[in-house]
């Protein structure tokens, strides 16, 4: 549809990257690492980052949930919506 963005938010786009790379097995190996890192890189390029309140175990467990087929695209997008924060740009 013209003028309508299918994935209008940063979180929806980051979730799409992570979910599609992991769930669709884009590569023969390394899909979980690549899916997570692609989404994080996209978030950082846009001056956001994963919240510091998440532990590495939290991130790992969610990534494994997506990889096992127990996490949906919508859930992955919501996870990013709940877990990214804007990086304040400090002028030095």
C-alpha positions in Angstrom: 0.0 0.0 0.0 1.4 3.4 -1.0 2.4 5.6 1.9 1.9 2.8 4.5 5.1 1.4 6.2 4.8 -2.3 6.9 7.4 -2.0 9.7 7.1 1.6 10.9 9.3 1.5 14.0 12.9 0.9 14.7 12.0 -2.0 17.0 9.8 -3.6 14.4 12.6 -3.5 11.8 15.2 -4.8 14.3 12.9 -7.6 15.3 12.4 -8.4 11.6 16.2 -8.7 11.0 16.7 -10.9 14.0 13.7 -13.1 13.5 14.1 -13.6 9.7 17.8 -14.4 9.9 17.4 -16.9 12.8 14.1 -18.5 11.8 14.7 -18.8 8.1 18.2 -20.2 8.5 19.8 -17.8 6.0 23.3 -19.4 6.6 24.4 -22.9 7.1 25.9 -21.9 10.4 25.9 -18.9 12.7 22.3 -17.8 12.2 21.7 -17.0 15.9 24.8 -14.9 16.2 24.3 -13.2 12.9 20.6 -12.5 13.5 21.2 -11.0 16.9 24.3 -9.0 15.8 22.5 -7.7 12.7 19.6 -6.4 14.8 21.9 -4.8 17.4 24.1 -3.2 14.6 20.9 -1.8 13.1 19.7 -0.4 16.4 23.2 1.1 17.1 23.4 2.7 13.7 20.2 4.5 14.6 21.5 5.8 17.9 19.8 3.2 20.1 21.2 0.3 22.1 20.0 -2.7 24.1 19.1 -1.6 27.6 21.8 -2.1 30.2 19.2 -3.8 32.5 19.4 -6.9 30.4 22.0 -9.5 31.2 23.9 -11.6 28.7 21.8 -14.5 29.9 18.6 -12.6 29.1 19.7 -11.9 25.6 21.0 -15.5 25.1 17.7 -17.0 26.4 15.6 -14.9 24.2 17.8 -15.6 21.1 17.4 -19.3 21.9 13.7 -19.0 22.2 13.5 -17.5 18.7 15.8 -20.2 17.3 13.8 -23.0 18.9 10.6 -21.8 17.1 9.0 -20.7 20.4 9.2 -17.0 19.6 7.1 -15.2 16.9 8.0 -12.2 14.7 5.6 -10.1 16.7 7.1 -11.2 20.0 10.6 -10.5 18.7 9.6 -7.0 17.6 7.9 -6.4 21.0 11.1 -7.6 22.8 13.1 -4.9 20.9 10.4 -2.3 21.7 10.7 -3.1 25.4 14.5 -3.4 25.4 16.1 -0.6 23.4 16.9 2.9 24.6 18.0 6.0 22.8 21.7 6.8 23.2 22.2 10.4 24.3 24.7 12.1 22.1 27.1 14.1 24.1 28.7 17.1 22.5 32.4 17.4 23.6 
